[in-house]
């Protein structure tokens, strides 16, 4: 199965499907999560701390993000950049 054959908005981490969002987890444990989320055409960096009851999200400018991480081999960046390219975002 190629990347194009997959459903573009399936969140493989959680197994959930949404037509408007996709997430790439950076770190997660029972108390906190940090992840990138693409929703409604925008890329967000989200941090959620359940223990401290804190939640924050920051909208990222997609073109500089792609340029910054174009050569980052560690997951989730190759998958994230391939997805952004598939929905029409170029550096």
PyMOL Python script that loads the backbone (N, CA, C, O; Angstrom):
from pymol import cmd

cmd.read_pdbstr("""\
ATOM      1  N   UNK A   1       0.848  -1.179   0.000  1.00  0.00           N
ATOM      2  CA  UNK A   1       0.000   0.000   0.000  1.00  0.00           C
ATOM      3  C   UNK A   1       0.888   1.236   0.000  1.00  0.00           C
ATOM      4  O   UNK A   1       1.796   1.346   0.825  1.00  0.00           O
ATOM      5  N   UNK A   2       0.643   2.140  -0.893  1.00  0.00           N
ATOM      6  CA  UNK A   2       1.418   3.376  -0.953  1.00  0.00           C
ATOM      7  C   UNK A   2       0.753   4.447  -0.098  1.00  0.00           C
ATOM      8  O   UNK A   2      -0.382   4.284   0.350  1.00  0.00           O
ATOM      9  N   UNK A   3       1.466   5.533   0.119  1.00  0.00           N
ATOM     10  CA  UNK A   3       0.923   6.650   0.908  1.00  0.00           C
ATOM     11  C   UNK A   3      -0.359   7.178   0.287  1.00  0.00           C
ATOM     12  O   UNK A   3      -1.290   7.552   1.001  1.00  0.00           O
ATOM     13  N   UNK A   4      -0.410   7.211  -1.031  1.00  0.00           N
ATOM     14  CA  UNK A   4      -1.601   7.718  -1.711  1.00  0.00           C
ATOM     15  C   UNK A   4      -2.807   6.807  -1.539  1.00  0.00           C
ATOM     16  O   UNK A   4      -3.942   7.276  -1.626  1.00  0.00           O
ATOM     17  N   UNK A   5      -2.591   5.497  -1.292  1.00  0.00           N
ATOM     18  CA  UNK A   5      -3.697   4.565  -1.131  1.00  0.00           C
ATOM     19  C   UNK A   5      -4.369   4.678   0.234  1.00  0.00           C
ATOM     20  O   UNK A   5      -5.486   4.195   0.420  1.00  0.00           O
ATOM     21  N   UNK A   6      -3.700   5.309   1.176  1.00  0.00           N
ATOM     22  CA  UNK A   6      -4.245   5.410   2.534  1.00  0.00           C
ATOM     23  C   UNK A   6      -5.266   6.541   2.613  1.00  0.00           C
ATOM     24  O   UNK A   6      -5.235   7.488   1.827  1.00  0.00           O
ATOM     25  N   UNK A   7      -6.154   6.418   3.563  1.00  0.00           N
ATOM     26  CA  UNK A   7      -7.077   7.522   3.828  1.00  0.00           C
ATOM     27  C   UNK A   7      -6.259   8.686   4.399  1.00  0.00           C
ATOM     28  O   UNK A   7      -5.572   8.490   5.402  1.00  0.00           O
ATOM     29  N   UNK A   8      -6.299   9.879   3.813  1.00  0.00           N
ATOM     30  CA  UNK A   8      -5.396  10.942   4.232  1.00  0.00           C
ATOM     31  C   UNK A   8      -5.648  11.488   5.624  1.00  0.00           C
ATOM     32  O   UNK A   8      -4.752  12.108   6.196  1.00  0.00           O
ATOM     33  N   UNK A   9      -6.803  11.292   6.182  1.00  0.00           N
ATOM     34  CA  UNK A   9      -7.080  11.872   7.491  1.00  0.00           C
ATOM     35  C   UNK A   9      -7.238  10.831   8.591  1.00  0.00           C
ATOM     36  O   UNK A   9      -7.791  11.128   9.651  1.00  0.00           O
ATOM     37  N   UNK A  10      -6.755   9.607   8.347  1.00  0.00           N
ATOM     38  CA  UNK A  10      -6.802   8.588   9.390  1.00  0.00           C
ATOM     39  C   UNK A  10      -5.667   8.839  10.366  1.00  0.00           C
ATOM     40  O   UNK A  10      -4.507   8.936   9.965  1.00  0.00           O
ATOM     41  N   UNK A  11      -5.993   8.943  11.627  1.00  0.00           N
ATOM     42  CA  UNK A  11      -4.991   9.119  12.673  1.00  0.00           C
ATOM     43  C   UNK A  11      -4.542   7.726  13.084  1.00  0.00           C
ATOM     44  O   UNK A  11      -5.265   7.025  13.793  1.00  0.00           O
ATOM     45  N   UNK A  12      -3.366   7.321  12.650  1.00  0.00           N
ATOM     46  CA  UNK A  12      -2.882   5.973  12.935  1.00  0.00           C
ATOM     47  C   UNK A  12      -2.515   5.786  14.400  1.00  0.00           C
ATOM     48  O   UNK A  12      -2.498   4.654  14.883  1.00  0.00           O
ATOM     49  N   UNK A  13      -2.221   6.863  15.118  1.00  0.00           N
ATOM     50  CA  UNK A  13      -1.906   6.750  16.542  1.00  0.00           C
ATOM     51  C   UNK A  13      -3.147   6.362  17.351  1.00  0.00           C
ATOM     52  O   UNK A  13      -3.086   5.484  18.211  1.00  0.00           O
ATOM     53  N   UNK A  14      -4.262   7.020  17.068  1.00  0.00           N
ATOM     54  CA  UNK A  14      -5.470   6.781  17.871  1.00  0.00           C
ATOM     55  C   UNK A  14      -6.458   5.848  17.193  1.00  0.00           C
ATOM     56  O   UNK A  14      -7.359   5.317  17.841  1.00  0.00           O
ATOM     57  N   UNK A  15      -6.292   5.646  15.879  1.00  0.00           N
ATOM     58  CA  UNK A  15      -7.234   4.806  15.151  1.00  0.00           C
ATOM     59  C   UNK A  15      -8.521   5.515  14.785  1.00  0.00           C
ATOM     60  O   UNK A  15      -9.464   4.885  14.307  1.00  0.00           O
ATOM     61  N   UNK A  16      -8.572   6.816  15.004  1.00  0.00           N
ATOM     62  CA  UNK A  16      -9.792   7.566  14.706  1.00  0.00           C
ATOM     63  C   UNK A  16      -9.733   8.150  13.306  1.00  0.00           C
ATOM     64  O   UNK A  16      -8.649   8.364  12.762  1.00  0.00           O
ATOM     65  N   UNK A  17     -10.870   8.401  12.735  1.00  0.00           N
ATOM     66  CA  UNK A  17     -10.960   8.965  11.394  1.00  0.00           C
ATOM     67  C   UNK A  17     -11.743  10.262  11.465  1.00  0.00           C
ATOM     68  O   UNK A  17     -12.814  10.324  12.068  1.00  0.00           O
ATOM     69  N   UNK A  18     -11.211  11.274  10.858  1.00  0.00           N
ATOM     70  CA  UNK A  18     -11.896  12.562  10.807  1.00  0.00           C
ATOM     71  C   UNK A  18     -11.621  13.203   9.455  1.00  0.00           C
ATOM     72  O   UNK A  18     -10.483  13.163   8.985  1.00  0.00           O
ATOM     73  N   UNK A  19     -12.615  13.788   8.822  1.00  0.00           N
ATOM     74  CA  UNK A  19     -12.378  14.431   7.534  1.00  0.00           C
ATOM     75  C   UNK A  19     -11.618  15.750   7.642  1.00  0.00           C
ATOM     76  O   UNK A  19     -11.182  16.292   6.626  1.00  0.00           O
ATOM     77  N   UNK A  20     -11.450  16.275   8.858  1.00  0.00           N
ATOM     78  CA  UNK A  20     -10.833  17.597   8.974  1.00  0.00           C
ATOM     79  C   UNK A  20      -9.601  17.648   9.862  1.00  0.00           C
ATOM     80  O   UNK A  20      -9.046  18.731  10.045  1.00  0.00           O
ATOM     81  N   UNK A  21      -9.144  16.537  10.423  1.00  0.00           N
ATOM     82  CA  UNK A  21      -7.971  16.638  11.289  1.00  0.00           C
ATOM     83  C   UNK A  21      -7.086  15.406  11.177  1.00  0.00           C
ATOM     84  O   UNK A  21      -7.544  14.320  10.820  1.00  0.00           O
ATOM     85  N   UNK A  22      -5.814  15.599  11.488  1.00  0.00           N
ATOM     86  CA  UNK A  22      -4.835  14.527  11.510  1.00  0.00           C
ATOM     87  C   UNK A  22      -3.789  14.925  12.540  1.00  0.00           C
ATOM     88  O   UNK A  22      -3.461  16.105  12.659  1.00  0.00           O
ATOM     89  N   UNK A  23      -3.260  13.957  13.287  1.00  0.00           N
ATOM     90  CA  UNK A  23      -2.306  14.242  14.344  1.00  0.00           C
ATOM     91  C   UNK A  23      -1.049  13.406  14.197  1.00  0.00           C
ATOM     92  O   UNK A  23      -1.082  12.271  13.722  1.00  0.00           O
ATOM     93  N   UNK A  24       0.073  14.005  14.624  1.00  0.00           N
ATOM     94  CA  UNK A  24       1.356  13.310  14.674  1.00  0.00           C
ATOM     95  C   UNK A  24       1.903  13.512  16.076  1.00  0.00           C
ATOM     96  O   UNK A  24       2.256  14.628  16.455  1.00  0.00           O
ATOM     97  N   UNK A  25       1.974  12.443  16.840  1.00  0.00           N
ATOM     98  CA  UNK A  25       2.379  12.512  18.241  1.00  0.00           C
ATOM     99  C   UNK A  25       3.897  12.617  18.348  1.00  0.00           C
ATOM    100  O   UNK A  25       4.628  11.847  17.725  1.00  0.00           O
ATOM    101  N   UNK A  26       4.361  13.570  19.140  1.00  0.00           N
ATOM    102  CA  UNK A  26       5.784  13.707  19.443  1.00  0.00           C
ATOM    103  C   UNK A  26       6.131  12.953  20.715  1.00  0.00           C
ATOM    104  O   UNK A  26       7.117  12.218  20.768  1.00  0.00           O
ATOM    105  N   UNK A  27       5.315  13.142  21.729  1.00  0.00           N
ATOM    106  CA  UNK A  27       5.521  12.426  22.994  1.00  0.00           C
ATOM    107  C   UNK A  27       4.176  12.325  23.700  1.00  0.00           C
ATOM    108  O   UNK A  27       3.320  13.202  23.585  1.00  0.00           O
ATOM    109  N   UNK A  28       4.018  11.240  24.427  1.00  0.00           N
ATOM    110  CA  UNK A  28       2.763  11.040  25.150  1.00  0.00           C
ATOM    111  C   UNK A  28       2.998  10.055  26.283  1.00  0.00           C
ATOM    112  O   UNK A  28       3.725   9.074  26.129  1.00  0.00           O
ATOM    113  N   UNK A  29       2.387  10.321  27.398  1.00  0.00           N
ATOM    114  CA  UNK A  29       2.345   9.373  28.510  1.00  0.00           C
ATOM    115  C   UNK A  29       0.977   9.517  29.164  1.00  0.00           C
ATOM    116  O   UNK A  29       0.088  10.163  28.609  1.00  0.00           O
ATOM    117  N   UNK A  30       0.810   8.933  30.311  1.00  0.00           N
ATOM    118  CA  UNK A  30      -0.521   8.968  30.927  1.00  0.00           C
ATOM    119  C   UNK A  30      -0.937  10.364  31.354  1.00  0.00           C
ATOM    120  O   UNK A  30      -2.124  10.610  31.567  1.00  0.00           O
ATOM    121  N   UNK A  31       0.023  11.300  31.486  1.00  0.00           N
ATOM    122  CA  UNK A  31      -0.292  12.626  31.992  1.00  0.00           C
ATOM    123  C   UNK A  31      -0.256  13.726  30.942  1.00  0.00           C
ATOM    124  O   UNK A  31      -0.966  14.723  31.070  1.00  0.00           O
ATOM    125  N   UNK A  32       0.555  13.562  29.912  1.00  0.00           N
ATOM    126  CA  UNK A  32       0.697  14.673  28.978  1.00  0.00           C
ATOM    127  C   UNK A  32       0.949  14.176  27.560  1.00  0.00           C
ATOM    128  O   UNK A  32       1.419  13.060  27.339  1.00  0.00           O
ATOM    129  N   UNK A  33       0.622  15.039  26.616  1.00  0.00           N
ATOM    130  CA  UNK A  33       0.831  14.767  25.211  1.00  0.00           C
ATOM    131  C   UNK A  33       1.336  16.040  24.532  1.00  0.00           C
ATOM    132  O   UNK A  33       0.984  17.157  24.911  1.00  0.00           O
ATOM    133  N   UNK A  34       2.166  15.833  23.524  1.00  0.00           N
ATOM    134  CA  UNK A  34       2.583  16.918  22.649  1.00  0.00           C
ATOM    135  C   UNK A  34       2.482  16.373  21.233  1.00  0.00           C
ATOM    136  O   UNK A  34       2.981  15.285  20.943  1.00  0.00           O
ATOM    137  N   UNK A  35       1.842  17.120  20.361  1.00  0.00           N
ATOM    138  CA  UNK A  35       1.640  16.621  19.009  1.00  0.00           C
ATOM    139  C   UNK A  35       1.380  17.775  18.048  1.00  0.00           C
ATOM    140  O   UNK A  35       1.019  18.883  18.442  1.00  0.00           O
ATOM    141  N   UNK A  36       1.582  17.462  16.763  1.00  0.00           N
ATOM    142  CA  UNK A  36       1.191  18.372  15.693  1.00  0.00           C
ATOM    143  C   UNK A  36      -0.187  17.942  15.238  1.00  0.00           C
ATOM    144  O   UNK A  36      -0.488  16.749  15.181  1.00  0.00           O
ATOM    145  N   UNK A  37      -1.014  18.903  14.919  1.00  0.00           N
ATOM    146  CA  UNK A  37      -2.358  18.588  14.433  1.00  0.00           C
ATOM    147  C   UNK A  37      -2.661  19.466  13.222  1.00  0.00           C
ATOM    148  O   UNK A  37      -2.488  20.684  13.259  1.00  0.00           O
ATOM    149  N   UNK A  38      -3.118  18.820  12.148  1.00  0.00           N
ATOM    150  CA  UNK A  38      -3.563  19.537  10.957  1.00  0.00           C
ATOM    151  C   UNK A  38      -5.073  19.490  10.974  1.00  0.00           C
ATOM    152  O   UNK A  38      -5.675  18.417  10.933  1.00  0.00           O
ATOM    153  N   UNK A  39      -5.683  20.662  11.033  1.00  0.00           N
ATOM    154  CA  UNK A  39      -7.143  20.721  10.975  1.00  0.00           C
ATOM    155  C   UNK A  39      -7.569  22.020  10.312  1.00  0.00           C
ATOM    156  O   UNK A  39      -6.966  23.078  10.491  1.00  0.00           O
ATOM    157  N   UNK A  40      -8.627  21.888   9.546  1.00  0.00           N
ATOM    158  CA  UNK A  40      -9.188  23.053   8.847  1.00  0.00           C
ATOM    159  C   UNK A  40      -8.134  23.811   8.043  1.00  0.00           C
ATOM    160  O   UNK A  40      -8.186  25.037   7.947  1.00  0.00           O
ATOM    161  N   UNK A  41      -7.177  23.078   7.464  1.00  0.00           N
ATOM    162  CA  UNK A  41      -6.177  23.688   6.606  1.00  0.00           C
ATOM    163  C   UNK A  41      -5.032  24.369   7.324  1.00  0.00           C
ATOM    164  O   UNK A  41      -4.212  25.026   6.683  1.00  0.00           O
ATOM    165  N   UNK A  42      -4.951  24.229   8.643  1.00  0.00           N
ATOM    166  CA  UNK A  42      -3.891  24.870   9.427  1.00  0.00           C
ATOM    167  C   UNK A  42      -3.142  23.814  10.232  1.00  0.00           C
ATOM    168  O   UNK A  42      -3.693  22.770  10.580  1.00  0.00           O
ATOM    169  N   UNK A  43      -1.862  24.109  10.522  1.00  0.00           N
ATOM    170  CA  UNK A  43      -1.028  23.222  11.316  1.00  0.00           C
ATOM    171  C   UNK A  43      -0.844  23.830  12.706  1.00  0.00           C
ATOM    172  O   UNK A  43      -0.483  24.998  12.849  1.00  0.00           O
ATOM    173  N   UNK A  44      -1.100  23.012  13.722  1.00  0.00           N
ATOM    174  CA  UNK A  44      -0.997  23.451  15.114  1.00  0.00           C
ATOM    175  C   UNK A  44       0.028  22.601  15.845  1.00  0.00           C
ATOM    176  O   UNK A  44       0.195  21.419  15.544  1.00  0.00           O
ATOM    177  N   UNK A  45       0.716  23.211  16.812  1.00  0.00           N
ATOM    178  CA  UNK A  45       1.498  22.466  17.788  1.00  0.00           C
ATOM    179  C   UNK A  45       0.695  22.502  19.078  1.00  0.00           C
ATOM    180  O   UNK A  45       0.374  23.576  19.587  1.00  0.00           O
ATOM    181  N   UNK A  46       0.369  21.315  19.610  1.00  0.00           N
ATOM    182  CA  UNK A  46      -0.525  21.215  20.765  1.00  0.00           C
ATOM    183  C   UNK A  46       0.204  20.552  21.925  1.00  0.00           C
ATOM    184  O   UNK A  46       0.895  19.549  21.747  1.00  0.00           O
ATOM    185  N   UNK A  47       0.043  21.121  23.105  1.00  0.00           N
ATOM    186  CA  UNK A  47       0.540  20.507  24.334  1.00  0.00           C
ATOM    187  C   UNK A  47      -0.630  20.410  25.304  1.00  0.00           C
ATOM    188  O   UNK A  47      -1.338  21.385  25.554  1.00  0.00           O
ATOM    189  N   UNK A  48      -0.811  19.217  25.840  1.00  0.00           N
ATOM    190  CA  UNK A  48      -1.924  18.955  26.747  1.00  0.00           C
ATOM    191  C   UNK A  48      -1.370  18.266  27.987  1.00  0.00           C
ATOM    192  O   UNK A  48      -0.859  17.149  27.898  1.00  0.00           O
ATOM    193  N   UNK A  49      -1.465  18.917  29.133  1.00  0.00           N
ATOM    194  CA  UNK A  49      -0.993  18.359  30.393  1.00  0.00           C
ATOM    195  C   UNK A  49      -2.209  18.082  31.265  1.00  0.00           C
ATOM    196  O   UNK A  49      -2.794  18.993  31.853  1.00  0.00           O
ATOM    197  N   UNK A  50      -2.576  16.810  31.337  1.00  0.00           N
ATOM    198  CA  UNK A  50      -3.762  16.441  32.111  1.00  0.00           C
ATOM    199  C   UNK A  50      -3.543  16.568  33.608  1.00  0.00           C
ATOM    200  O   UNK A  50      -4.485  16.863  34.343  1.00  0.00           O
ATOM    201  N   UNK A  51      -2.341  16.355  34.070  1.00  0.00           N
ATOM    202  CA  UNK A  51      -2.057  16.449  35.503  1.00  0.00           C
ATOM    203  C   UNK A  51      -2.198  17.889  35.997  1.00  0.00           C
ATOM    204  O   UNK A  51      -2.795  18.142  37.043  1.00  0.00           O
ATOM    205  N   UNK A  52      -1.644  18.823  35.235  1.00  0.00           N
ATOM    206  CA  UNK A  52      -1.697  20.244  35.605  1.00  0.00           C
ATOM    207  C   UNK A  52      -2.929  20.953  35.047  1.00  0.00           C
ATOM    208  O   UNK A  52      -3.147  22.136  35.312  1.00  0.00           O
ATOM    209  N   UNK A  53      -3.737  20.219  34.269  1.00  0.00           N
ATOM    210  CA  UNK A  53      -4.933  20.794  33.648  1.00  0.00           C
ATOM    211  C   UNK A  53      -4.597  22.012  32.785  1.00  0.00           C
ATOM    212  O   UNK A  53      -5.240  23.058  32.873  1.00  0.00           O
ATOM    213  N   UNK A  54      -3.566  21.841  31.945  1.00  0.00           N
ATOM    214  CA  UNK A  54      -3.163  22.918  31.046  1.00  0.00           C
ATOM    215  C   UNK A  54      -3.213  22.419  29.605  1.00  0.00           C
ATOM    216  O   UNK A  54      -2.850  21.280  29.313  1.00  0.00           O
ATOM    217  N   UNK A  55      -3.662  23.283  28.726  1.00  0.00           N
ATOM    218  CA  UNK A  55      -3.764  22.969  27.305  1.00  0.00           C
ATOM    219  C   UNK A  55      -3.334  24.197  26.528  1.00  0.00           C
ATOM    220  O   UNK A  55      -3.763  25.311  26.827  1.00  0.00           O
ATOM    221  N   UNK A  56      -2.486  23.994  25.529  1.00  0.00           N
ATOM    222  CA  UNK A  56      -2.099  25.117  24.679  1.00  0.00           C
ATOM    223  C   UNK A  56      -1.947  24.623  23.250  1.00  0.00           C
ATOM    224  O   UNK A  56      -1.593  23.470  23.002  1.00  0.00           O
ATOM    225  N   UNK A  57      -2.221  25.520  22.326  1.00  0.00           N
ATOM    226  CA  UNK A  57      -1.984  25.214  20.929  1.00  0.00           C
ATOM    227  C   UNK A  57      -1.486  26.477  20.254  1.00  0.00           C
ATOM    228  O   UNK A  57      -1.895  27.593  20.574  1.00  0.00           O
ATOM    229  N   UNK A  58      -0.580  26.255  19.303  1.00  0.00           N
ATOM    230  CA  UNK A  58       0.035  27.361  18.581  1.00  0.00           C
ATOM    231  C   UNK A  58      -0.094  27.066  17.093  1.00  0.00           C
ATOM    232  O   UNK A  58       0.258  25.976  16.641  1.00  0.00           O
ATOM    233  N   UNK A  59      -0.596  28.034  16.332  1.00  0.00           N
ATOM    234  CA  UNK A  59      -0.684  27.880  14.884  1.00  0.00           C
ATOM    235  C   UNK A  59       0.719  28.088  14.311  1.00  0.00           C
ATOM    236  O   UNK A  59       1.401  29.061  14.634  1.00  0.00           O
ATOM    237  N   UNK A  60       1.132  27.156  13.456  1.00  0.00           N
ATOM    238  CA  UNK A  60       2.444  27.230  12.824  1.00  0.00           C
ATOM    239  C   UNK A  60       2.300  27.662  11.373  1.00  0.00           C
ATOM    240  O   UNK A  60       1.354  27.267  10.691  1.00  0.00           O
ATOM    241  N   UNK A  61       3.226  28.460  10.912  1.00  0.00           N
ATOM    242  CA  UNK A  61       3.272  28.839   9.505  1.00  0.00           C
ATOM    243  C   UNK A  61       3.837  27.640   8.748  1.00  0.00           C
ATOM    244  O   UNK A  61       4.972  27.233   8.995  1.00  0.00           O
ATOM    245  N   UNK A  62       3.066  27.079   7.841  1.00  0.00           N
ATOM    246  CA  UNK A  62       3.403  25.798   7.223  1.00  0.00           C
ATOM    247  C   UNK A  62       4.655  25.873   6.355  1.00  0.00           C
ATOM    248  O   UNK A  62       5.500  24.982   6.444  1.00  0.00           O
ATOM    249  N   UNK A  63       4.806  26.883   5.534  1.00  0.00           N
ATOM    250  CA  UNK A  63       5.979  26.932   4.633  1.00  0.00           C
ATOM    251  C   UNK A  63       7.302  26.963   5.401  1.00  0.00           C
ATOM    252  O   UNK A  63       8.190  26.173   5.081  1.00  0.00           O
ATOM    253  N   UNK A  64       7.474  27.828   6.391  1.00  0.00           N
ATOM    254  CA  UNK A  64       8.724  27.778   7.166  1.00  0.00           C
ATOM    255  C   UNK A  64       8.893  26.449   7.915  1.00  0.00           C
ATOM    256  O   UNK A  64      10.013  25.960   8.056  1.00  0.00           O
ATOM    257  N   UNK A  65       7.804  25.872   8.388  1.00  0.00           N
ATOM    258  CA  UNK A  65       7.871  24.584   9.071  1.00  0.00           C
ATOM    259  C   UNK A  65       8.423  23.517   8.129  1.00  0.00           C
ATOM    260  O   UNK A  65       9.289  22.733   8.519  1.00  0.00           O
ATOM    261  N   UNK A  66       7.929  23.483   6.898  1.00  0.00           N
ATOM    262  CA  UNK A  66       8.412  22.511   5.916  1.00  0.00           C
ATOM    263  C   UNK A  66       9.893  22.737   5.645  1.00  0.00           C
ATOM    264  O   UNK A  66      10.665  21.779   5.621  1.00  0.00           O
ATOM    265  N   UNK A  67      10.302  23.983   5.441  1.00  0.00           N
ATOM    266  CA  UNK A  67      11.720  24.273   5.181  1.00  0.00           C
ATOM    267  C   UNK A  67      12.588  23.863   6.371  1.00  0.00           C
ATOM    268  O   UNK A  67      13.672  23.310   6.188  1.00  0.00           O
ATOM    269  N   UNK A  68      12.117  24.131   7.576  1.00  0.00           N
ATOM    270  CA  UNK A  68      12.890  23.824   8.779  1.00  0.00           C
ATOM    271  C   UNK A  68      13.083  22.317   8.944  1.00  0.00           C
ATOM    272  O   UNK A  68      14.152  21.878   9.367  1.00  0.00           O
ATOM    273  N   UNK A  69      12.065  21.521   8.616  1.00  0.00           N
ATOM    274  CA  UNK A  69      12.115  20.085   8.897  1.00  0.00           C
ATOM    275  C   UNK A  69      12.304  19.215   7.659  1.00  0.00           C
ATOM    276  O   UNK A  69      12.165  17.994   7.740  1.00  0.00           O
ATOM    277  N   UNK A  70      12.618  19.819   6.519  1.00  0.00           N
ATOM    278  CA  UNK A  70      12.756  19.056   5.277  1.00  0.00           C
ATOM    279  C   UNK A  70      13.816  17.964   5.380  1.00  0.00           C
ATOM    280  O   UNK A  70      13.672  16.920   4.743  1.00  0.00           O
ATOM    281  N   UNK A  71      14.854  18.166   6.145  1.00  0.00           N
ATOM    282  CA  UNK A  71      15.925  17.177   6.264  1.00  0.00           C
ATOM    283  C   UNK A  71      15.923  16.466   7.611  1.00  0.00           C
ATOM    284  O   UNK A  71      16.910  15.821   7.965  1.00  0.00           O
ATOM    285  N   UNK A  72      14.836  16.570   8.367  1.00  0.00           N
ATOM    286  CA  UNK A  72      14.747  15.906   9.670  1.00  0.00           C
ATOM    287  C   UNK A  72      14.263  14.479   9.463  1.00  0.00           C
ATOM    288  O   UNK A  72      13.104  14.277   9.102  1.00  0.00           O
ATOM    289  N   UNK A  73      15.122  13.479   9.684  1.00  0.00           N
ATOM    290  CA  UNK A  73      14.733  12.099   9.387  1.00  0.00           C
ATOM    291  C   UNK A  73      13.885  11.430  10.470  1.00  0.00           C
ATOM    292  O   UNK A  73      13.250  10.408  10.207  1.00  0.00           O
ATOM    293  N   UNK A  74      13.865  11.983  11.669  1.00  0.00           N
ATOM    294  CA  UNK A  74      13.157  11.326  12.776  1.00  0.00           C
ATOM    295  C   UNK A  74      11.654  11.467  12.633  1.00  0.00           C
ATOM    296  O   UNK A  74      11.147  12.502  12.201  1.00  0.00           O
ATOM    297  N   UNK A  75      10.953  10.408  13.003  1.00  0.00           N
ATOM    298  CA  UNK A  75       9.495  10.427  12.994  1.00  0.00           C
ATOM    299  C   UNK A  75       9.017  11.491  13.973  1.00  0.00           C
ATOM    300  O   UNK A  75       9.621  11.640  15.035  1.00  0.00           O
ATOM    301  N   UNK A  76       7.980  12.222  13.667  1.00  0.00           N
ATOM    302  CA  UNK A  76       7.006  12.053  12.600  1.00  0.00           C
ATOM    303  C   UNK A  76       7.238  12.959  11.394  1.00  0.00           C
ATOM    304  O   UNK A  76       6.367  13.067  10.532  1.00  0.00           O
ATOM    305  N   UNK A  77       8.406  13.616  11.320  1.00  0.00           N
ATOM    306  CA  UNK A  77       8.577  14.658  10.310  1.00  0.00           C
ATOM    307  C   UNK A  77       8.459  14.178   8.864  1.00  0.00           C
ATOM    308  O   UNK A  77       7.794  14.850   8.076  1.00  0.00           O
ATOM    309  N   UNK A  78       9.065  13.054   8.469  1.00  0.00           N
ATOM    310  CA  UNK A  78       8.871  12.628   7.066  1.00  0.00           C
ATOM    311  C   UNK A  78       7.400  12.379   6.725  1.00  0.00           C
ATOM    312  O   UNK A  78       6.940  12.748   5.645  1.00  0.00           O
ATOM    313  N   UNK A  79       6.662  11.752   7.648  1.00  0.00           N
ATOM    314  CA  UNK A  79       5.245  11.482   7.418  1.00  0.00           C
ATOM    315  C   UNK A  79       4.444  12.776   7.372  1.00  0.00           C
ATOM    316  O   UNK A  79       3.561  12.941   6.530  1.00  0.00           O
ATOM    317  N   UNK A  80       4.755  13.674   8.268  1.00  0.00           N
ATOM    318  CA  UNK A  80       4.056  14.956   8.340  1.00  0.00           C
ATOM    319  C   UNK A  80       4.307  15.785   7.081  1.00  0.00           C
ATOM    320  O   UNK A  80       3.373  16.360   6.522  1.00  0.00           O
ATOM    321  N   UNK A  81       5.561  15.851   6.633  1.00  0.00           N
ATOM    322  CA  UNK A  81       5.877  16.629   5.441  1.00  0.00           C
ATOM    323  C   UNK A  81       5.275  15.995   4.193  1.00  0.00           C
ATOM    324  O   UNK A  81       4.822  16.712   3.300  1.00  0.00           O
ATOM    325  N   UNK A  82       5.260  14.670   4.114  1.00  0.00           N
ATOM    326  CA  UNK A  82       4.630  14.001   2.972  1.00  0.00           C
ATOM    327  C   UNK A  82       3.137  14.309   2.942  1.00  0.00           C
ATOM    328  O   UNK A  82       2.568  14.536   1.874  1.00  0.00           O
ATOM    329  N   UNK A  83       2.508  14.317   4.102  1.00  0.00           N
ATOM    330  CA  UNK A  83       1.086  14.644   4.165  1.00  0.00           C
ATOM    331  C   UNK A  83       0.847  16.084   3.714  1.00  0.00           C
ATOM    332  O   UNK A  83      -0.052  16.336   2.911  1.00  0.00           O
ATOM    333  N   UNK A  84       1.636  17.026   4.218  1.00  0.00           N
ATOM    334  CA  UNK A  84       1.455  18.429   3.845  1.00  0.00           C
ATOM    335  C   UNK A  84       1.636  18.609   2.342  1.00  0.00           C
ATOM    336  O   UNK A  84       0.903  19.378   1.719  1.00  0.00           O
ATOM    337  N   UNK A  85       2.608  17.906   1.751  1.00  0.00           N
ATOM    338  CA  UNK A  85       2.802  17.983   0.309  1.00  0.00           C
ATOM    339  C   UNK A  85       1.586  17.409  -0.420  1.00  0.00           C
ATOM    340  O   UNK A  85       1.190  17.924  -1.465  1.00  0.00           O
ATOM    341  N   UNK A  86       0.995  16.348   0.124  1.00  0.00           N
ATOM    342  CA  UNK A  86      -0.157  15.715  -0.541  1.00  0.00           C
ATOM    343  C   UNK A  86      -1.396  16.599  -0.533  1.00  0.00           C
ATOM    344  O   UNK A  86      -2.286  16.427  -1.366  1.00  0.00           O
ATOM    345  N   UNK A  87      -1.462  17.545   0.402  1.00  0.00           N
ATOM    346  CA  UNK A  87      -2.608  18.455   0.447  1.00  0.00           C
ATOM    347  C   UNK A  87      -2.266  19.822  -0.137  1.00  0.00           C
ATOM    348  O   UNK A  87      -3.003  20.791   0.046  1.00  0.00           O
ATOM    349  N   UNK A  88      -1.122  19.884  -0.851  1.00  0.00           N
ATOM    350  CA  UNK A  88      -0.817  21.074  -1.624  1.00  0.00           C
ATOM    351  C   UNK A  88       0.108  22.093  -0.996  1.00  0.00           C
ATOM    352  O   UNK A  88       0.249  23.193  -1.529  1.00  0.00           O
ATOM    353  N   UNK A  89       0.742  21.769   0.116  1.00  0.00           N
ATOM    354  CA  UNK A  89       1.667  22.728   0.743  1.00  0.00           C
ATOM    355  C   UNK A  89       3.083  22.438   0.284  1.00  0.00           C
ATOM    356  O   UNK A  89       3.571  21.314   0.406  1.00  0.00           O
ATOM    357  N   UNK A  90       3.730  23.448  -0.240  1.00  0.00           N
ATOM    358  CA  UNK A  90       5.114  23.356  -0.701  1.00  0.00           C
ATOM    359  C   UNK A  90       5.939  24.417   0.016  1.00  0.00           C
ATOM    360  O   UNK A  90       5.401  25.431   0.462  1.00  0.00           O
ATOM    361  N   UNK A  91       7.250  24.183   0.126  1.00  0.00           N
ATOM    362  CA  UNK A  91       8.084  25.194   0.802  1.00  0.00           C
ATOM    363  C   UNK A  91       8.169  26.489   0.003  1.00  0.00           C
ATOM    364  O   UNK A  91       8.830  27.436   0.430  1.00  0.00           O
TER     365      UNK A  91
END
""", "prot")
cmd.dss("prot")
cmd.show_as("cartoon", "prot")
cmd.util.cbc("prot")
cmd.orient("prot")
